[in-house]
Amino acid sequence: MAFVRPSTSPRRDHLRATLLSAVDLLYRRRADLIGDGTIGDYVALHWLEWNGGALRLTVTGQNVCDQLKAESRELQEQ
């Protein structure tokens, strides 16, 4: 059975679609390439948070990443 996401805004869809690449930039210590506005949006969604002057992925953000990875695997299996 396929998972159907509820309708969301185009901006939120864009942020969701680019979250994995943003997280990759965080792990490579290149958050400067993400952009201040985008970081602010991720923080507002509670997908990223500031911790001692550094950005980190929240539990919610990790869950979204896990969903994206699962969706990608499903597409590859089709």
N, C-alpha and C positions, 0 to 999 in steps of 0.2 A: 504494500500500500504506500503510495507516494505522500509525502508530507507537503501540505499546502500552507504557505505562509499567509498571514492576513495582509491585506493591502496596507502599504506604508508609503511614506513620502518619497519622491525621487531622490532627495538628498540623503535620506536614511538608507535607501537602497544602494546608493553610490558608496556611502561610508561602509556599509556591510561588505560590499564587493571588494573594497580596497583594504579591509582590515588586516588580512593576512600579510600583505606587502608592508603595511605600516608596522606590524609587529616584527617582521623580519628586519626592518630598519632599526627598530628599538634594540633588538638583540645585537645588531652590528654597531650599536652606539652612533647611529646616524639619524636621530630624531629630528635634526635640523632640516632634513629633506622631506619631512612630512608636511610641514607648514603649520603656522600658528593657528589659523582658523580651523583647520582640520583637527588639530590636537584639541582645541577647545570644544569642537563638536563631539569628539570621542569621549572627552571628560564629561560633557553634559549628558551623554548617553550612559555613563558609568561603565564604559568599556575600557577606559584607561584612567589612571589616577596619578596624582603627584605624590611622591613619597621621598621626603628628604631632598627635594630639589631634582629628583629623577622621576621619569615617567615609568609606570609599570602597568602591566595588564591586570585587570580586576578579574574576579571570579566570573562575573557576567561576561566580560570580554573573552575569557577563556572558553566559556560555553558557546559563544557565538563562533569563535574559531573552530571549535570541535564540530559544530553544525556545518560550517562551510566545508571542512575537510570531509565530512560524511557525505555531503551533497556531491562533492567532487568525485569521491569514490563510486557513488551510485551512477553518475554520468559515465564514468569510465567503464563500468560493468555492462552498460547497455549496448 
